[in-house]
Amino acid sequence: MGYKVVVAGATGNVGREMLNILAEREFPVDEIAVLASRKSLGTEVSFGDKTLKTQDLDTFDFTGWDMALFAVGSEPTKKYAPKAAAAGCVVIDNSSLYRYDPDVPLVVPEVNADAVLGYSKKNIIANPNCSTAQMVVALKPLHDRAKIKRVVVSTYQSVSGAGKEGMDELWDQTKAVYNPVAEVPPKKFQKQIAFNVIPHIDVFLDDGSTKEEWKMVAETKKIVDPSIKVTATCVRVPVFVGHAESINIETEDFLDEDEARDILREAPGIMVIDKREPGGYATPVECVGDYATFVSRIRQDSTIENGLNLWCVSDNLRKGAALNAVQIAEVLGQKVLKKG
């Protein structure tokens, strides 16, 4: 016996990816409903070898459905997630709306799978920010061994993190560089993204950081350990899919780079590609479509007593969003609902 599953926001980048991954991982689905806003109503989406027509999120009755994967943004989530939860359907939400709610577990299954058990307070489980998800997968096994005190991270985030509009803008601006007749001014981003990098993701806060940077700090504390100090600089780069991160870690106990490499090789969800030769590391192009979080360039930081540097790359539409949500659904099934 399988699950009755809803995917809300099924026509967007993340919603489509959720459907792909549910099919790829052979999630035990008895029945599936795909929901979209009224303007996308009737749009067809693929689920394995099936083609499904979207239904109206506004009028959908969640009664009798086991779980709903939400990929619709914070405003629609605020309206529809409580309706689904009240109807007895467990919501796995990809937006930022519930991540910082103390009554809602924020889960990365390789890191804190047992936190899923706290879902019952609101019948909602939150998916973390894409840049946080891949980082904590790499941090957790090192933290278990040597207790991380401080993390300094700089991100190189692809335009797919800003949705289809972000991808279209990079594509159109890149073409315009080679065809100067057509000018494509910035709309989705603050400055030209083609052949450029932009140190600004989400809104600015009073302390000079951006909301994206704040998210990485708050979410790492909630998922891994509230005592970890984190400082982040988040940058948008002209890459279609795949986020990269340069991570500097300071630990309480000394951790040798060779032991760190061995620990990461054994850790769930991680693929270590770390040869000290040209091309002996992972880049966003290679990670697209893969489930793993790739770790490379593992080395000692000799400027502090117990320091490590590493390079972390992952498909942000997968581990950063859709894959993590499906993994949460799998844990929810195994630990709580126990049907499939």
C-alpha positions as CSV (number, residue, x, y, z in Angstrom):
1,M,0.0,0.0,0.0
2,G,1.4,3.4,-1.0
3,Y,0.7,7.1,-0.3
4,K,-1.7,9.6,-1.6
5,V,0.7,12.5,-2.6
6,V,0.0,16.1,-3.6
7,V,2.5,18.3,-5.4
8,A,1.6,22.0,-5.2
9,G,3.4,24.3,-7.7
10,A,3.8,21.4,-10.1
11,T,4.5,23.6,-13.1
12,G,7.5,25.4,-11.7
13,N,11.2,24.4,-11.8
14,V,11.1,22.8,-8.3
15,G,7.7,21.3,-8.6
16,R,8.6,19.5,-11.9
17,E,11.8,18.3,-10.3
18,M,9.9,16.9,-7.3
19,L,7.8,14.9,-9.7
20,N,10.9,13.6,-11.5
21,I,12.5,12.6,-8.3
22,L,9.4,10.9,-6.8
23,A,9.4,8.8,-10.0
24,E,13.1,8.2,-10.1
25,R,13.3,7.0,-6.5
26,E,10.2,4.9,-7.0
27,F,8.4,6.6,-4.1
28,P,5.4,4.4,-3.1
29,V,2.6,6.5,-4.7
30,D,-0.9,5.1,-4.8
31,E,-2.4,8.3,-6.1
32,I,-0.9,11.7,-7.1
33,A,-2.5,15.1,-7.6
34,V,-0.6,18.0,-9.2
35,L,-1.8,21.5,-8.3
36,A,-1.1,24.9,-9.8
37,S,-2.5,28.4,-9.7
38,R,-5.5,29.2,-11.8
39,K,-3.3,30.8,-14.6
40,S,-1.5,27.5,-15.1
41,L,-4.6,25.3,-14.8
42,G,-4.8,22.4,-17.1
43,T,-1.1,22.5,-17.9
44,E,0.3,19.0,-18.4
45,V,3.3,17.8,-16.4
46,S,5.2,14.5,-16.5
47,F,5.3,11.9,-13.7
48,G,7.4,8.9,-14.8
49,D,5.7,7.6,-17.9
50,K,2.4,9.4,-17.1
51,T,1.2,12.8,-18.1
52,L,-0.9,14.6,-15.5
53,K,-3.1,17.6,-15.7
54,T,-2.9,20.3,-13.1
55,Q,-5.8,21.0,-10.8
56,D,-6.7,24.3,-9.0
57,L,-4.8,24.8,-5.8
58,D,-7.5,27.2,-4.6
59,T,-10.4,24.7,-4.7
60,F,-8.5,21.5,-3.9
61,D,-9.7,19.4,-1.0
62,F,-6.7,17.9,0.9
63,T,-8.9,15.6,3.0
64,G,-7.7,12.0,2.8
65,W,-4.4,12.8,1.3
66,D,-1.2,11.7,3.2
67,M,1.3,14.4,2.3
68,A,1.7,17.5,0.2
69,L,4.9,18.8,-1.2
70,F,4.6,22.5,-1.6
71,A,6.7,24.5,-4.1
72,V,4.6,27.7,-4.4
73,G,6.4,30.5,-2.5
74,S,5.7,32.0,0.9
75,E,2.4,33.9,0.1
76,P,0.4,31.0,-1.3
77,T,1.9,28.7,1.3
78,K,0.6,31.0,4.0
79,K,-2.9,30.6,2.6
80,Y,-2.9,26.9,1.6
81,A,-0.5,25.0,3.9
82,P,-2.7,25.5,7.0
83,K,-5.7,24.3,5.1
84,A,-3.9,21.1,4.0
85,A,-2.5,20.6,7.5
86,A,-5.9,21.0,9.1
87,A,-7.3,18.4,6.7
88,G,-4.8,15.9,8.1
89,C,-2.4,16.1,5.1
90,V,1.3,16.6,6.2
91,V,2.8,19.5,4.4
92,I,6.5,19.5,3.3
93,D,7.1,23.1,2.5
94,N,9.9,24.4,0.3
95,S,9.3,28.1,1.0
96,S,11.0,30.1,3.8
97,L,7.7,30.7,5.6
98,Y,7.9,28.1,8.3
99,R,11.7,27.5,8.6
100,Y,12.2,29.6,11.7
101,D,9.0,28.6,13.4
102,P,10.0,26.7,16.6
103,D,7.0,24.4,16.2
104,V,8.0,23.3,12.7
105,P,11.0,21.0,12.2
106,L,13.6,22.1,9.6
107,V,15.0,18.9,8.2
108,V,17.9,17.7,6.1
109,P,17.6,13.9,6.3
110,E,21.3,13.1,6.3
111,V,21.8,15.5,9.2
112,N,18.7,15.5,11.5
113,A,16.2,12.9,10.2
114,D,14.7,12.4,13.7
115,A,13.5,16.0,13.8
116,V,10.7,14.8,11.4
117,L,9.0,13.4,14.5
118,G,8.2,16.9,15.6
119,Y,5.9,17.5,12.6
120,S,2.7,16.9,14.6
121,K,2.5,20.3,16.3
122,K,1.4,22.0,13.0
123,N,1.4,19.0,10.6
124,I,4.1,20.9,8.7
125,I,7.8,20.2,8.0
126,A,10.1,22.8,6.4
127,N,12.7,22.3,3.7
128,P,15.8,24.5,4.2
129,N,17.3,27.1,1.9
130,C,19.2,25.6,-1.0
131,S,22.5,27.0,0.0
132,T,22.1,25.8,3.6
133,A,21.1,22.3,2.6
134,Q,24.2,21.3,0.8
135,M,26.5,23.0,3.4
136,V,25.0,21.2,6.4
137,V,25.4,17.8,4.7
138,A,29.1,18.5,4.6
139,L,29.4,20.1,8.1
140,K,27.5,17.5,10.1
141,P,30.0,14.5,9.9
142,L,32.9,16.9,10.7
143,H,31.0,18.5,13.6
144,D,30.3,15.0,15.0
145,R,34.0,14.3,15.1
146,A,35.6,17.6,16.0
147,K,32.8,20.1,17.0
148,I,32.7,23.0,14.7
149,K,33.0,26.4,16.4
150,R,32.8,28.8,13.4
151,V,32.1,28.7,9.7
152,V,33.0,31.3,7.1
153,V,31.2,30.6,3.8
154,S,31.1,32.4,0.4
155,T,28.5,31.1,-2.1
156,Y,28.5,31.0,-5.8
157,Q,24.8,30.6,-6.5
158,S,23.2,29.7,-9.9
159,V,20.4,31.7,-11.5
160,S,18.0,28.8,-11.2
161,G,17.7,29.7,-7.5
162,A,15.8,32.7,-8.7
163,G,13.4,30.5,-10.7
164,K,12.6,30.4,-14.5
165,E,12.8,34.2,-14.7
166,G,16.4,34.2,-13.5
167,M,17.3,31.5,-16.0
168,D,15.6,33.3,-18.8
169,E,17.4,36.6,-17.9
170,L,20.8,35.0,-18.0
171,W,20.0,33.3,-21.4
172,D,18.6,36.5,-23.0
173,Q,21.4,38.7,-21.7
174,T,24.1,36.3,-22.9
175,K,22.6,36.3,-26.4
176,A,22.4,40.1,-26.3
177,V,26.1,40.4,-25.6
178,Y,26.8,38.7,-28.9
179,N,24.0,40.5,-30.7
180,P,24.3,44.1,-29.4
181,V,21.1,45.2,-31.3
182,A,19.0,43.6,-28.6
183,E,19.4,45.2,-25.2
184,V,18.2,43.1,-22.2
185,P,18.2,45.3,-19.0
186,P,18.2,43.7,-15.6
187,K,14.7,42.8,-14.3
188,K,15.0,39.8,-12.0
189,F,18.5,40.7,-10.8
190,Q,19.8,44.0,-9.6
191,K,22.5,44.2,-12.2
192,Q,23.5,42.5,-15.4
193,I,24.0,38.8,-14.6
194,A,25.6,37.7,-17.9
195,F,29.4,37.7,-17.6
196,N,29.1,39.2,-14.1
197,V,28.7,38.3,-10.5
198,I,26.3,40.0,-8.1
199,P,27.0,40.0,-4.3
200,H,23.3,40.4,-3.4
201,I,20.6,37.7,-3.0
202,D,17.3,38.6,-1.4
203,V,16.8,41.9,0.5
204,F,19.3,43.9,2.6
205,L,19.0,43.8,6.4
206,D,19.9,46.6,8.9
207,D,23.3,45.0,9.7
208,G,24.4,45.1,6.1
209,S,23.9,41.4,5.4
210,T,21.3,40.1,3.0
211,K,18.3,37.9,3.9
212,E,20.0,34.9,2.1
213,E,23.1,35.3,4.3
214,W,20.9,35.5,7.4
215,K,19.1,32.3,6.3
216,M,22.3,30.4,6.2
217,V,23.2,31.5,9.7
218,A,19.8,30.8,11.3
219,E,19.2,27.5,9.5
220,T,22.6,26.0,10.2
221,K,22.1,26.8,13.9
222,K,18.6,25.2,13.8
223,I,19.6,22.1,11.9
224,V,23.1,21.3,13.2
225,D,23.9,23.1,16.5
226,P,22.8,26.5,17.9
227,S,26.4,27.1,19.2
228,I,28.0,27.2,15.7
229,K,29.0,30.7,14.6
230,V,28.3,31.3,10.9
231,T,29.2,34.3,8.6
232,A,28.1,34.2,5.0
233,T,28.5,36.2,1.8
234,C,26.1,35.1,-0.9
235,V,26.8,35.8,-4.5
236,R,24.8,35.2,-7.7
237,V,26.9,33.9,-10.6
238,P,26.1,33.3,-14.3
239,V,25.6,29.6,-14.0
240,F,22.2,28.0,-14.9
241,V,22.1,25.2,-12.3
242,G,24.3,24.2,-9.4
243,H,25.4,26.1,-6.3
244,A,29.0,26.2,-5.2
245,E,30.4,27.2,-1.8
246,S,33.8,27.9,-0.4
247,I,33.7,26.9,3.2
248,N,36.2,27.7,6.0
249,I,35.7,25.7,9.2
250,E,37.2,26.2,12.6
251,T,36.9,23.2,15.0
252,E,37.4,22.8,18.7
253,D,39.5,19.6,18.3
254,F,42.2,19.3,15.7
255,L,41.1,17.4,12.5
256,D,43.6,16.4,10.0
257,E,42.7,16.9,6.3
258,D,43.2,13.2,5.5
259,E,40.9,12.2,8.3
260,A,38.4,14.8,7.2
261,R,38.5,13.4,3.7
262,D,37.9,9.9,5.0
263,I,35.0,11.0,7.2
264,L,33.3,12.8,4.3
265,R,33.8,9.8,2.0
266,E,31.8,7.7,4.5
267,A,29.1,10.3,5.1
268,P,25.6,9.9,3.6
269,G,24.8,12.0,0.6
270,I,28.4,13.1,-0.1
271,M,30.7,12.3,-3.0
272,V,34.3,13.3,-2.5
273,I,36.2,14.3,-5.6
274,D,39.5,15.6,-4.4
275,K,42.6,15.0,-6.5
276,R,45.3,17.6,-6.4
277,E,45.6,17.9,-10.1
278,P,44.0,19.9,-12.9
279,G,40.3,19.0,-13.0
280,G,40.5,16.9,-9.9
281,Y,37.5,18.7,-8.3
282,A,33.7,19.1,-8.8
283,T,32.1,22.0,-10.5
284,P,28.4,22.9,-11.0
285,V,28.3,21.5,-14.6
286,E,29.1,18.0,-13.3
287,C,26.7,18.0,-10.4
288,V,23.5,18.8,-12.5
289,G,21.0,16.0,-12.2
290,D,22.9,14.2,-9.5
291,Y,21.6,13.5,-6.0
292,A,25.0,13.9,-4.2
293,T,26.6,16.9,-2.6
294,F,30.1,17.0,-4.0
295,V,33.1,18.0,-1.8
296,S,36.5,18.9,-3.2
297,R,39.7,20.9,-2.3
298,I,39.8,19.6,1.3
299,R,42.8,21.1,3.0
300,Q,44.2,22.4,6.2
301,D,43.9,26.1,7.0
302,S,47.3,27.0,8.6
303,T,46.2,30.5,9.7
304,I,44.2,29.1,12.6
305,E,44.9,26.4,15.1
306,N,42.1,24.0,14.0
307,G,41.1,25.0,10.5
308,L,39.9,23.3,7.3
309,N,38.9,24.6,3.9
310,L,36.6,22.8,1.5
311,W,34.7,23.4,-1.8
312,C,31.1,22.2,-1.9
313,V,28.9,21.8,-5.0
314,S,25.4,20.6,-5.5
315,D,22.4,20.7,-7.8
316,N,20.3,23.4,-6.1
317,L,17.1,22.2,-7.7
318,R,17.7,18.7,-6.3
319,K,19.5,18.6,-3.0
320,G,18.7,22.3,-2.4
321,A,15.0,21.8,-3.0
322,A,13.2,18.9,-4.6
323,L,15.4,16.0,-3.6
324,N,15.5,17.1,0.0
325,A,11.7,17.4,0.1
326,V,11.3,13.9,-1.3
327,Q,13.9,12.5,1.2
328,I,11.8,14.2,4.0
329,A,8.7,12.4,2.5
330,E,10.6,9.1,2.6
331,V,11.6,9.6,6.3
332,L,8.1,10.6,7.2
333,G,6.8,7.4,5.5
334,Q,9.4,5.2,7.3
335,K,9.3,6.7,10.7
336,V,5.7,8.0,11.0
337,L,3.1,7.0,8.4
338,K,4.5,3.5,7.7
339,K,2.5,2.6,4.6
340,G,4.9,2.1,1.7
